[in-house]
Amino acid sequence: MSDHQFSWPRKGANDRARDLIAAFLVIDIQWSPDWARDLLAKIADVKIGALPSWERIGNAYRLYMSAEGGLIEDRIDSTSGPQRFPLEELEAAVTAWLEVID
């Protein structure tokens, strides 16, 4: 499955951020339900303030989350720069990805 085949209901991020989120899930979270569930838990912790921020540096992407939202950047191709998105967008994407892989 390529990242272009994976999608979820639109929640508000720009298209470039959505593309990076999809690629992050495919390449860095991969087919691991445990990693996806852990990511959902971290999103929830950041949203309620249990964690002030959280970061995951994966094989190809860097994901950073705080109360202000998320930021994702391609570590291989930095020409487009980091992309911002609401945490709800990431939460919807991870939930949809978990349904695909679980």
DSSP file (Angstrom, degrees, kcal/mol; ACC not computed):
  #  RESIDUE AA STRUCTURE BP1 BP2  ACC     N-H-->O    O-->H-N    N-H-->O    O-->H-N    TCO  KAPPA ALPHA  PHI   PSI    X-CA   Y-CA   Z-CA
    1    1 A M              0   0    0      0, 0.0     2,-0.2     0, 0.0     5,-0.0   0.000 360.0 360.0 360.0 127.5    0.0    0.0    0.0
    2    2 A S    >>  -     0   0    0      1,-0.1     3,-1.6    24,-0.0     4,-0.6  -0.530 360.0-109.4 -88.1 163.4    1.4    3.4   -0.9
    3    3 A D  G >4 S+     0   0    0      1,-0.3     3,-0.5     2,-0.2    -1,-0.1   0.743 117.0  65.0 -64.1 -21.0    0.7    6.5    1.2
    4    4 A H  G 34 S+     0   0    0      1,-0.2    -1,-0.3    18,-0.0    19,-0.0   0.696  97.5  54.9 -75.1 -17.4   -1.5    7.8   -1.6
    5    5 A Q  G <4 S+     0   0    0     -3,-1.6     2,-0.5     2,-0.0    -1,-0.2   0.625  94.1  80.8 -88.5 -14.1   -3.9    4.9   -1.1
    6    6 A F    <<  +     0   0    0     -4,-0.6     2,-0.3    -3,-0.5    16,-0.1  -0.805  56.8 149.6 -97.6 130.5   -4.4    5.6    2.6
    7    7 A S        -     0   0    0     -2,-0.5    -3,-0.0    89,-0.1    -2,-0.0  -0.930  23.9-162.9-148.7 171.4   -6.8    8.4    3.6
    8    8 A W        -     0   0    0     -2,-0.3    85,-0.1    88,-0.0     3,-0.1  -0.948  47.2 -64.9-150.9 164.3   -9.2    9.4    6.4
    9    9 A P        -     0   0    0      0, 0.0     2,-0.1     0, 0.0    87,-0.1  -0.279  64.9 -98.9 -57.6 138.1  -12.1   11.9    6.7
   10   10 A R        +     0   0    0      1,-0.1    -3,-0.0     2,-0.1    79,-0.0  -0.348  45.1 170.8 -62.3 130.7  -10.8   15.5    6.3
   11   11 A K        -     0   0    0     -3,-0.1    -1,-0.1     2,-0.1    78,-0.1   0.476  61.6 -78.8-119.7  -9.7  -10.3   17.2    9.6
   12   12 A G  S    S+     0   0    0      1,-0.3    -2,-0.1    77,-0.1     3,-0.1   0.368  80.5 128.0 134.0 -10.3   -8.6   20.4    8.6
   13   13 A A        -     0   0    0      1,-0.1    -1,-0.3    73,-0.1    72,-0.1  -0.389  64.5-100.1 -74.6 157.8   -4.9   20.0    7.9
   14   14 A N     >  -     0   0    0     70,-0.5     4,-2.3     1,-0.1     5,-0.2  -0.306  36.6-105.5 -70.2 163.2   -3.5   21.3    4.6
   15   15 A D  H  > S+     0   0    0      1,-0.2     4,-2.5     2,-0.2     5,-0.2   0.865 119.2  53.3 -62.3 -38.2   -2.9   18.7    1.9
   16   16 A R  H  > S+     0   0    0      2,-0.2     4,-2.3     1,-0.2    -1,-0.2   0.918 109.8  48.4 -64.4 -41.9    0.9   18.7    2.3
   17   17 A A  H  > S+     0   0    0      2,-0.2     4,-2.7     1,-0.2    -2,-0.2   0.920 111.1  51.1 -62.5 -42.8    0.5   17.9    6.1
   18   18 A R  H  X S+     0   0    0     -4,-2.3     4,-2.5     1,-0.2    -2,-0.2   0.908 109.5  50.5 -61.1 -41.7   -2.0   15.2    5.3
   19   19 A D  H  X S+     0   0    0     -4,-2.5     4,-2.3     1,-0.2    -1,-0.2   0.914 112.4  46.5 -61.5 -43.2    0.5   13.7    2.8
   20   20 A L  H  X S+     0   0    0     -4,-2.3     4,-2.8     2,-0.2    -2,-0.2   0.891 111.2  51.5 -68.1 -39.4    3.2   13.7    5.3
   21   21 A I  H  X S+     0   0    0     -4,-2.7     4,-2.4     2,-0.2    -2,-0.2   0.940 111.3  47.7 -61.6 -46.8    1.0   12.2    8.1
   22   22 A A  H  X S+     0   0    0     -4,-2.5     4,-2.3     1,-0.2    -2,-0.2   0.922 113.8  46.9 -60.4 -44.8    0.0    9.4    5.7
   23   23 A A  H  X S+     0   0    0     -4,-2.3     4,-3.2     1,-0.2     5,-0.4   0.897 110.0  53.9 -65.2 -40.2    3.6    8.8    4.8
   24   24 A F  H  X>S+     0   0    0     -4,-2.8     4,-2.4     1,-0.2     5,-1.7   0.918 110.2  47.2 -58.7 -44.7    4.7    8.9    8.4
   25   25 A L  I  <>S+     0   0    0     -4,-2.4     5,-1.7     3,-0.2     4,-0.2   0.929 116.8  42.7 -64.4 -44.6    2.1    6.2    9.3
   26   26 A V  I  <5S+     0   0    0     -4,-2.3    -2,-0.2     3,-0.2    -1,-0.2   0.927 127.3  29.0 -67.4 -45.2    3.1    4.0    6.4
   27   27 A I  I  <5S+     0   0    0     -4,-3.2    -3,-0.2    -5,-0.2    -2,-0.2   0.884 132.8  25.8 -88.3 -41.5    6.9    4.4    6.8
   28   28 A D  I  <5S+     0   0    0     -4,-2.4    -3,-0.2    -5,-0.4    -2,-0.1   0.839 131.6  32.6 -99.0 -36.3    7.5    5.0   10.5
   29   29 A I  I > <S+     0   0    0     -5,-1.7     3,-1.2    -4,-0.2     6,-0.2   0.808  90.3 170.0 -85.4 -33.2    4.5    3.5   12.3
   30   30 A Q  T 3 < -     0   0    0     -5,-1.7    -1,-0.1    -6,-0.4    -3,-0.1  -0.160  60.1 -30.7  59.2-147.2    4.3    0.7    9.7
   31   31 A W  T 3  S+     0   0    0     -4,-0.1    -1,-0.2    -5,-0.1     3,-0.1  -0.096  98.9 123.2 -96.2  34.3    2.1   -2.3   10.3
   32   32 A S    <>  -     0   0    0     -3,-1.2     4,-2.1     1,-0.2     5,-0.2  -0.840  40.3-172.8-103.0 103.4    2.4   -2.2   14.1
   33   33 A P  H  > S+     0   0    0      0, 0.0     4,-2.8     0, 0.0     5,-0.2   0.863  89.2  57.3 -59.4 -34.4   -0.9   -1.9   16.0
   34   34 A D  H  > S+     0   0    0      2,-0.2     4,-2.4     1,-0.2     5,-0.2   0.922 107.2  46.4 -63.1 -43.4    1.1   -1.5   19.2
   35   35 A W  H  > S+     0   0    0     -6,-0.2     4,-2.2     2,-0.2    -1,-0.2   0.896 113.2  49.9 -65.5 -38.8    3.0    1.5   17.8
   36   36 A A  H  X S+     0   0    0     -4,-2.1     4,-2.3     2,-0.2    -2,-0.2   0.919 111.7  47.6 -66.0 -43.2   -0.3    3.1   16.5
   37   37 A R  H  X S+     0   0    0     -4,-2.8     4,-2.2     2,-0.2    -2,-0.2   0.898 110.9  51.7 -64.5 -39.7   -2.0    2.6   19.9
   38   38 A D  H  X S+     0   0    0     -4,-2.4     4,-2.3    -5,-0.2    -1,-0.2   0.908 108.9  50.9 -62.2 -41.2    1.0    4.1   21.7
   39   39 A L  H  X S+     0   0    0     -4,-2.2     4,-2.4     2,-0.2    -2,-0.2   0.908 108.5  51.4 -63.4 -41.9    0.8    7.1   19.3
   40   40 A L  H  X S+     0   0    0     -4,-2.3     4,-2.3     1,-0.2    -1,-0.2   0.899 109.6  50.8 -60.8 -40.0   -2.9    7.5   20.1
   41   41 A A  H  X S+     0   0    0     -4,-2.2     4,-2.5     2,-0.2    -2,-0.2   0.902 110.0  49.4 -64.4 -40.7   -2.1    7.4   23.8
   42   42 A K  H  X S+     0   0    0     -4,-2.3     4,-2.4     2,-0.2    -2,-0.2   0.896 109.3  52.0 -66.4 -39.3    0.6   10.1   23.4
   43   43 A I  H  X S+     0   0    0     -4,-2.4     4,-2.7     2,-0.2    -2,-0.2   0.944 111.2  47.6 -59.3 -47.4   -1.8   12.3   21.4
   44   44 A A  H  X S+     0   0    0     -4,-2.3     4,-2.1     1,-0.2     6,-0.3   0.911 110.8  51.4 -60.9 -43.3   -4.3   12.0   24.2
   45   45 A D  H  X>S+     0   0    0     -4,-2.5     6,-1.6     1,-0.2     5,-1.5   0.890 112.4  45.8 -62.5 -39.8   -1.7   12.8   26.9
   46   46 A V  H ><5S+     0   0    0     -4,-2.4     3,-0.6     4,-0.2    -1,-0.2   0.914 110.9  53.3 -68.9 -41.8   -0.6   15.9   25.0
   47   47 A K  H 3<5S+     0   0    0     -4,-2.7    -2,-0.2     1,-0.2    -1,-0.2   0.872 114.2  40.9 -62.6 -37.2   -4.2   17.0   24.4
   48   48 A I  H 3<5S-     0   0    0     -4,-2.1    -1,-0.2    -5,-0.2    -2,-0.2   0.529 116.1-112.1 -89.9  -4.8   -5.1   16.8   28.2
   49   49 A G  T <<5S+     0   0    0     -4,-0.7    -3,-0.2    -3,-0.6    -4,-0.1   0.515  82.4 123.9  89.9   5.1   -1.8   18.3   29.3
   50   50 A A  S   <S+     0   0    0     -5,-1.5    -4,-0.2    -6,-0.3    -5,-0.1   0.831  85.2  33.1 -66.2 -30.1   -0.4   15.2   30.9
   51   51 A L  S    S-     0   0    0     -6,-1.6    -2,-0.3    -9,-0.1    -1,-0.2  -0.997  74.2-153.4-120.8 127.2    2.6   15.7   28.6
   52   52 A P  S    S-     0   0    0      0, 0.0    15,-0.7     0, 0.0     2,-0.3   0.856  79.9 -15.3 -67.8 -32.0    3.6   19.2   27.7
   53   53 A S  E     -A   66   0A   0     13,-0.2     2,-0.3    -3,-0.1    13,-0.2  -0.971  61.1-160.0-160.3 167.0    5.0   18.0   24.4
   54   54 A W  E     -A   65   0A   0     11,-2.1    11,-2.9    -2,-0.3     2,-0.4  -0.980   5.6-167.2-155.5 144.9    6.1   14.8   22.7
   55   55 A E  E     -A   64   0A   0     -2,-0.3     2,-0.4     9,-0.2     9,-0.2  -0.992   6.7-170.0-137.7 142.2    8.4   14.0   19.8
   56   56 A R  E     -A   63   0A   0      7,-2.7     7,-2.9    -2,-0.4     2,-0.7  -0.981   6.3-163.1-131.6 123.0    9.1   10.9   17.7
   57   57 A I  E     +A   62   0A   0     -2,-0.4     5,-0.2     5,-0.2     2,-0.1  -0.919  24.0 178.4-104.0 112.7   12.0   10.8   15.3
   58   58 A G        -     0   0    0      3,-3.1   -30,-0.1    -2,-0.7   -29,-0.0  -0.154  46.2 -75.9-101.2-165.2   11.4    8.0   12.9
   59   59 A N  S    S-     0   0    0      1,-0.1     3,-0.1   -35,-0.1   -31,-0.1   0.876 124.4  -0.6 -61.3 -39.8   13.1    6.5    9.9
   60   60 A A  S    S+     0   0    0      1,-0.2    15,-3.1   -36,-0.1    16,-0.7   0.545 125.0  52.4-129.3 -14.8   12.0    9.3    7.5
   61   61 A Y  E     - B   0  74A   0     13,-0.2    -3,-3.1    14,-0.2     2,-0.5  -0.926  56.9-145.3-133.0 152.1    9.9   11.8    9.5
   62   62 A R  E     -AB  57  73A   0     11,-2.4    11,-2.0    -2,-0.3     2,-0.5  -0.978  18.3-167.0-113.9 125.9   10.0   13.8   12.7
   63   63 A L  E     -AB  56  72A   0     -7,-2.9    -7,-2.7    -2,-0.5     2,-0.4  -0.956   6.6-179.4-114.6 129.4    6.7   14.3   14.5
   64   64 A Y  E     -AB  55  71A   0      7,-2.7     7,-2.5    -2,-0.5     2,-0.4  -0.994   3.1-173.4-128.5 135.4    6.4   16.9   17.3
   65   65 A M  E     +AB  54  70A   0    -11,-2.9   -11,-2.1    -2,-0.4     2,-0.3  -0.981  12.8 152.9-130.6 142.9    3.2   17.6   19.3
   66   66 A S  E >   -AB  53  69A   0      3,-2.2     3,-1.8    -2,-0.4   -13,-0.2  -0.885  62.6 -82.5-148.2 179.8    2.3   20.2   21.9
   67   67 A A  T 3  S+     0   0    0    -15,-0.7    20,-0.1    -2,-0.3     3,-0.1   0.770 126.6  60.8 -59.8 -24.9   -0.9   21.8   23.1
   68   68 A E  T 3  S-     0   0    0      1,-0.3     2,-0.3    18,-0.1    -1,-0.3   0.643 119.9 -94.2 -77.9 -14.8   -0.7   24.2   20.1
   69   69 A G  E <   -B   66   0A   0     -3,-1.8    -3,-2.2    17,-0.1    -1,-0.3  -0.900  50.4 -50.0 135.2-165.1   -0.9   21.3   17.6
   70   70 A G  E     -BC  65  85A   0     15,-3.2    15,-1.9    -2,-0.3     2,-0.4  -0.727  32.3-163.1-112.1 160.2    1.4   19.0   15.6
   71   71 A L  E     -BC  64  84A   0     -7,-2.5    -7,-2.7    -2,-0.3     2,-0.4  -0.992   9.3-175.7-140.7 131.6    4.3   19.6   13.4
   72   72 A I  E     -BC  63  83A   0     11,-2.5    11,-3.0    -2,-0.4     2,-0.4  -0.986   1.3-177.3-130.7 141.1    5.7   17.0   10.9
   73   73 A E  E     -B   62   0A   0    -11,-2.0   -11,-2.4    -2,-0.4     2,-0.6  -0.996  29.6-120.8-139.8 146.6    8.7   17.2    8.7
   74   74 A D  E     -B   61   0A   0     -2,-0.4   -13,-0.2     3,-0.3     7,-0.1  -0.742  18.9-163.2 -82.1 119.3   10.3   15.0    6.1
   75   75 A R  S    S+     0   0    0    -15,-3.1     3,-0.2    -2,-0.6   -14,-0.2   0.654  88.2  44.7 -80.1 -16.0   13.9   14.2    7.3
   76   76 A I  S    S+     0   0    0    -16,-0.7     2,-0.7     1,-0.3    -1,-0.1   0.883 121.4  32.3 -92.1 -48.5   14.9   13.0    3.8
   77   77 A D    >   +     0   0    0    -17,-0.2     3,-0.5     1,-0.1    -3,-0.3  -0.871  62.6 169.7-114.7  96.7   13.4   15.8    1.6
   78   78 A S  T 3   +     0   0    0     -2,-0.7     3,-0.5    -3,-0.2    -1,-0.1   0.267  48.1 104.0 -91.4  12.6   13.5   19.1    3.5
   79   79 A T  T 3  S+     0   0    0      1,-0.2    -1,-0.2     2,-0.1    -2,-0.0   0.805  82.2  45.6 -67.2 -28.9   12.5   21.2    0.5
   80   80 A S  S <  S-     0   0    0     -3,-0.5    -1,-0.2     1,-0.1    -2,-0.1   0.642 102.9-140.3 -90.3 -13.2    8.9   21.7    1.6
   81   81 A G        -     0   0    0     -3,-0.5    -7,-0.2    -7,-0.1    -1,-0.1   0.038  39.7 -38.8  77.1 169.1    9.7   22.5    5.3
   82   82 A P        -     0   0    0      0, 0.0     2,-0.4     0, 0.0    -9,-0.2  -0.309  57.8-143.1 -66.8 149.9    7.8   21.4    8.3
   83   83 A Q  E     -C   72   0A   0    -11,-3.0   -11,-2.5   -67,-0.1     2,-0.3  -0.948   6.7-145.9-119.3 135.4    4.0   21.3    8.2
   84   84 A R  E     +C   71   0A   0     -2,-0.4   -70,-0.5   -13,-0.2   -13,-0.2  -0.683  23.9 162.1 -99.1 152.8    1.6   22.2   11.0
   85   85 A F  E     -C   70   0A   0    -15,-1.9   -15,-3.2    -2,-0.3     2,-0.1  -0.977  41.9 -90.6-160.9 158.8   -1.7   20.6   11.7
   86   86 A P    >>  -     0   0    0      0, 0.0     4,-1.2     0, 0.0     3,-1.2  -0.483  35.2-122.0 -73.2 147.9   -4.3   20.2   14.5
   87   87 A L  H 3> S+     0   0    0      1,-0.3     4,-2.7     2,-0.2     5,-0.2   0.813 111.7  65.1 -60.2 -29.5   -3.9   17.2   16.8
   88   88 A E  H 3> S+     0   0    0      1,-0.2     4,-2.2     2,-0.2    -1,-0.3   0.833  97.6  55.4 -62.4 -31.6   -7.4   16.1   15.9
   89   89 A E  H <> S+     0   0    0     -3,-1.2     4,-2.1     2,-0.2    -1,-0.2   0.936 110.3  43.9 -65.4 -46.8   -6.1   15.6   12.4
   90   90 A L  H  X S+     0   0    0     -4,-1.2     4,-2.9     2,-0.2     5,-0.3   0.905 111.9  53.7 -64.8 -41.6   -3.4   13.3   13.5
   91   91 A E  H  X S+     0   0    0     -4,-2.7     4,-2.2     1,-0.2    -1,-0.2   0.911 109.8  47.4 -60.1 -43.6   -5.7   11.5   15.9
   92   92 A A  H  X S+     0   0    0     -4,-2.2     4,-2.1     2,-0.2    -1,-0.2   0.895 113.2  49.3 -64.4 -40.2   -8.2   10.8   13.1
   93   93 A A  H  X S+     0   0    0     -4,-2.1     4,-2.7     2,-0.2    -2,-0.2   0.926 111.9  46.7 -66.4 -45.4   -5.4    9.6   10.8
   94   94 A V  H  X S+     0   0    0     -4,-2.9     4,-2.7     2,-0.2    -2,-0.2   0.899 111.7  51.8 -66.0 -39.7   -3.9    7.2   13.4
   95   95 A T  H  X S+     0   0    0     -4,-2.2     4,-1.6    -5,-0.3    -1,-0.2   0.925 112.4  45.6 -60.6 -45.1   -7.4    5.9   14.2
   96   96 A A  H  X S+     0   0    0     -4,-2.1     4,-1.4     2,-0.2    -2,-0.2   0.899 112.6  50.9 -65.0 -41.2   -8.0    5.2   10.6
   97   97 A W  H  X S+     0   0    0     -4,-2.7     4,-2.3     1,-0.2     5,-0.2   0.903 107.1  54.0 -64.0 -40.6   -4.6    3.6   10.1
   98   98 A L  H  X S+     0   0    0     -4,-2.7     4,-2.3     1,-0.2    -1,-0.2   0.874 105.4  53.7 -61.8 -37.0   -5.2    1.4   13.1
   99   99 A E  H  < S+     0   0    0     -4,-1.6    -1,-0.2     1,-0.2    -2,-0.2   0.852 110.0  48.6 -64.9 -33.4   -8.4    0.1   11.5
  100  100 A V  H  < S+     0   0    0     -4,-1.4    -2,-0.2    -3,-0.2    -1,-0.2   0.905 121.6  32.2 -70.8 -42.7   -6.4   -0.7    8.4
  101  101 A I  H  <        0   0    0     -4,-2.3    -2,-0.2     1,-0.2    -3,-0.2   0.658 360.0 360.0 -94.8 -16.7   -3.6   -2.6   10.1
  102  102 A D     <        0   0    0     -4,-2.3    -1,-0.2    -5,-0.2    -3,-0.1   0.459 360.0 360.0 -89.9 360.0   -5.4   -4.2   13.1
